[in-house]
């Protein structure tokens, strides 16, 4: 009986971890796309501002 409970508990933990890891992959993909878009829009935005291209912040 204890072995059955341990197996079910292990399956529950691994199933929950698998779902969480799957969701984290989607979140990581969205963050990577937003990060790349930030590079694209920064290069377009700094073309007419007269500042240096490598500078990210005003201070």
DRENMAR-617585 format. One record per atom (N, C-alpha, C): atom name; residue in one letter; x, y, z. Coordinates in Angstrom, 2 decimals. Layout:
<pts>
<CA,a,<X,Y,Z>>,
...
</pts>
This chain:
<pts>
<N,x,<0.82,-1.20,0.00>>,
<CA,x,<0.00,0.00,0.00>>,
<C,x,<0.87,1.27,0.00>>,
<N,x,<1.95,1.26,0.77>>,
<CA,x,<2.82,2.43,0.84>>,
<C,x,<3.53,2.65,-0.50>>,
<N,x,<3.87,1.55,-1.18>>,
<CA,x,<4.53,1.67,-2.48>>,
<C,x,<3.59,2.30,-3.49>>,
<N,x,<2.33,1.92,-3.46>>,
<CA,x,<1.34,2.49,-4.37>>,
<C,x,<1.17,3.99,-4.12>>,
<N,x,<1.14,4.38,-2.87>>,
<CA,x,<1.02,5.81,-2.53>>,
<C,x,<2.27,6.56,-3.01>>,
<N,x,<3.45,5.98,-2.82>>,
<CA,x,<4.68,6.64,-3.27>>,
<C,x,<4.72,6.78,-4.79>>,
<N,x,<4.28,5.75,-5.50>>,
<CA,x,<4.26,5.81,-6.96>>,
<C,x,<3.27,6.87,-7.44>>,
<N,x,<2.10,6.93,-6.83>>,
<CA,x,<1.12,7.94,-7.21>>,
<C,x,<1.60,9.35,-6.87>>,
<N,x,<2.26,9.49,-5.74>>,
<CA,x,<2.81,10.79,-5.35>>,
<C,x,<3.92,11.22,-6.31>>,
<N,x,<4.77,10.28,-6.70>>,
<CA,x,<5.82,10.58,-7.66>>,
<C,x,<5.25,10.97,-9.02>>,
<N,x,<4.21,10.27,-9.46>>,
<CA,x,<3.57,10.60,-10.74>>,
<C,x,<2.93,11.99,-10.67>>,
<N,x,<2.34,12.33,-9.55>>,
<CA,x,<1.73,13.65,-9.38>>,
<C,x,<2.78,14.75,-9.42>>,
<N,x,<3.90,14.53,-8.73>>,
<CA,x,<4.97,15.54,-8.70>>,
<C,x,<5.58,15.72,-10.09>>,
<N,x,<5.89,14.62,-10.76>>,
<CA,x,<6.49,14.71,-12.08>>,
<C,x,<5.53,15.28,-13.12>>,
<N,x,<4.27,14.95,-13.01>>,
<CA,x,<3.27,15.52,-13.92>>,
<C,x,<3.12,17.01,-13.74>>,
<N,x,<3.10,17.45,-12.48>>,
<CA,x,<3.02,18.88,-12.20>>,
<C,x,<4.25,19.62,-12.66>>,
<N,x,<5.43,19.02,-12.46>>,
<CA,x,<6.68,19.65,-12.90>>,
<C,x,<6.73,19.72,-14.42>>,
<N,x,<6.25,18.68,-15.08>>,
<CA,x,<6.24,18.68,-16.54>>,
<C,x,<5.34,19.78,-17.10>>,
<N,x,<4.18,19.98,-16.47>>,
<CA,x,<3.28,21.05,-16.90>>,
<C,x,<3.92,22.41,-16.67>>,
<N,x,<4.54,22.59,-15.50>>,
<CA,x,<5.18,23.88,-15.18>>,
<C,x,<6.33,24.16,-16.14>>,
<N,x,<7.12,23.15,-16.46>>,
<CA,x,<8.25,23.35,-17.37>>,
<C,x,<7.75,23.68,-18.77>>,
<N,x,<6.65,23.07,-19.18>>,
<CA,x,<6.07,23.36,-20.49>>,
<C,x,<5.62,24.82,-20.56>>,
<N,x,<4.96,25.29,-19.52>>,
<CA,x,<4.52,26.69,-19.47>>,
<C,x,<5.74,27.62,-19.46>>,
<N,x,<6.79,27.26,-18.73>>,
<CA,x,<7.98,28.11,-18.68>>,
<C,x,<8.67,28.21,-20.03>>,
<N,x,<8.61,27.16,-20.85>>,
<CA,x,<9.17,27.25,-22.20>>,
<C,x,<8.41,28.27,-23.04>>,
<N,x,<7.08,28.29,-22.91>>,
<CA,x,<6.29,29.28,-23.64>>,
<C,x,<6.61,30.69,-23.16>>,
<N,x,<6.74,30.88,-21.85>>,
<CA,x,<7.08,32.20,-21.31>>,
<C,x,<8.46,32.63,-21.80>>,
<N,x,<9.43,31.70,-21.80>>,
<CA,x,<10.78,32.03,-22.28>>,
<C,x,<10.77,32.41,-23.76>>,
<N,x,<9.95,31.75,-24.55>>,
<CA,x,<9.84,32.10,-25.97>>,
<C,x,<9.27,33.49,-26.18>>,
<N,x,<8.25,33.85,-25.42>>,
<CA,x,<7.65,35.18,-25.53>>,
<C,x,<8.65,36.25,-25.11>>,
<N,x,<9.38,36.00,-24.01>>,
<CA,x,<10.38,36.96,-23.55>>,
<C,x,<11.49,37.13,-24.58>>,
<N,x,<11.92,36.04,-25.21>>,
<CA,x,<12.97,36.13,-26.23>>,
<C,x,<12.51,36.94,-27.43>>,
<N,x,<11.25,36.77,-27.85>>,
<CA,x,<10.73,37.54,-28.97>>,
<C,x,<10.66,39.03,-28.62>>,
<N,x,<10.20,39.35,-27.41>>,
<CA,x,<10.13,40.75,-26.99>>,
<C,x,<11.53,41.36,-26.90>>,
<N,x,<12.49,40.58,-26.45>>,
<CA,x,<13.87,41.06,-26.35>>,
<C,x,<14.43,41.37,-27.73>>,
<N,x,<14.19,40.50,-28.70>>,
<CA,x,<14.66,40.74,-30.06>>,
<C,x,<13.95,41.93,-30.70>>,
<N,x,<12.65,42.08,-30.43>>,
<CA,x,<11.93,43.25,-30.94>>,
<C,x,<12.47,44.54,-30.34>>,
<N,x,<12.91,44.49,-29.10>>,
<CA,x,<13.52,45.66,-28.47>>,
<C,x,<14.78,46.10,-29.21>>,
<N,x,<15.59,45.14,-29.66>>,
<CA,x,<16.77,45.49,-30.45>>,
<C,x,<16.39,46.12,-31.77>>,
<N,x,<15.36,45.59,-32.42>>,
<CA,x,<14.95,46.11,-33.72>>,
<C,x,<14.42,47.52,-33.58>>,
<N,x,<13.52,47.75,-32.61>>,
<CA,x,<12.92,49.08,-32.45>>,
<C,x,<13.93,50.08,-31.92>>,
<N,x,<14.92,49.63,-31.14>>,
<CA,x,<15.94,50.56,-30.66>>,
<C,x,<16.80,51.05,-31.82>>,
<N,x,<17.11,50.15,-32.76>>,
<CA,x,<17.94,50.58,-33.89>>,
<C,x,<17.19,51.55,-34.78>>,
<N,x,<15.87,51.38,-34.94>>,
<CA,x,<15.09,52.33,-35.73>>,
<C,x,<14.89,53.64,-34.98>>,
<N,x,<14.71,53.58,-33.68>>,
<CA,x,<14.41,54.77,-32.90>>,
<C,x,<15.61,55.69,-32.71>>,
<N,x,<16.81,55.13,-32.69>>,
<CA,x,<17.98,55.97,-32.43>>,
<C,x,<18.57,56.57,-33.70>>,
<N,x,<18.00,56.28,-34.87>>,
<CA,x,<18.57,56.77,-36.12>>,
<C,x,<18.44,58.29,-36.24>>,
<N,x,<17.33,58.86,-35.80>>,
<CA,x,<17.13,60.29,-35.97>>,
<C,x,<17.31,61.10,-34.71>>,
<N,x,<17.69,60.48,-33.61>>,
<CA,x,<17.75,61.22,-32.35>>,
<C,x,<19.08,61.90,-32.13>>,
<N,x,<20.10,61.57,-32.91>>,
<CA,x,<21.39,62.23,-32.77>>,
<C,x,<22.27,61.64,-31.69>>,
<N,x,<21.81,60.67,-30.95>>,
<CA,x,<22.61,60.06,-29.90>>,
<C,x,<23.46,58.94,-30.44>>,
<N,x,<24.34,58.43,-29.58>>,
<CA,x,<25.17,57.31,-30.02>>,
<C,x,<24.32,56.04,-30.06>>,
<N,x,<24.65,55.14,-30.97>>,
<CA,x,<23.84,53.94,-31.15>>,
<C,x,<23.96,52.98,-29.98>>,
<N,x,<25.09,52.94,-29.31>>,
<CA,x,<25.29,51.98,-28.25>>,
<C,x,<24.71,52.40,-26.91>>,
<N,x,<24.31,53.67,-26.80>>,
<CA,x,<23.84,54.17,-25.51>>,
<C,x,<22.39,53.80,-25.31>>,
<N,x,<22.07,53.17,-24.19>>,
<CA,x,<20.73,52.70,-23.91>>,
<C,x,<19.95,53.72,-23.06>>,
<N,x,<20.61,54.34,-22.10>>,
<CA,x,<19.93,55.23,-21.16>>,
<C,x,<20.52,56.64,-21.26>>,
<N,x,<19.76,57.62,-20.86>>,
<CA,x,<20.21,59.01,-20.92>>,
<C,x,<21.21,59.33,-19.83>>,
<N,x,<21.12,58.68,-18.69>>,
<CA,x,<22.03,58.98,-17.59>>,
<C,x,<23.18,58.05,-17.66>>,
</pts>
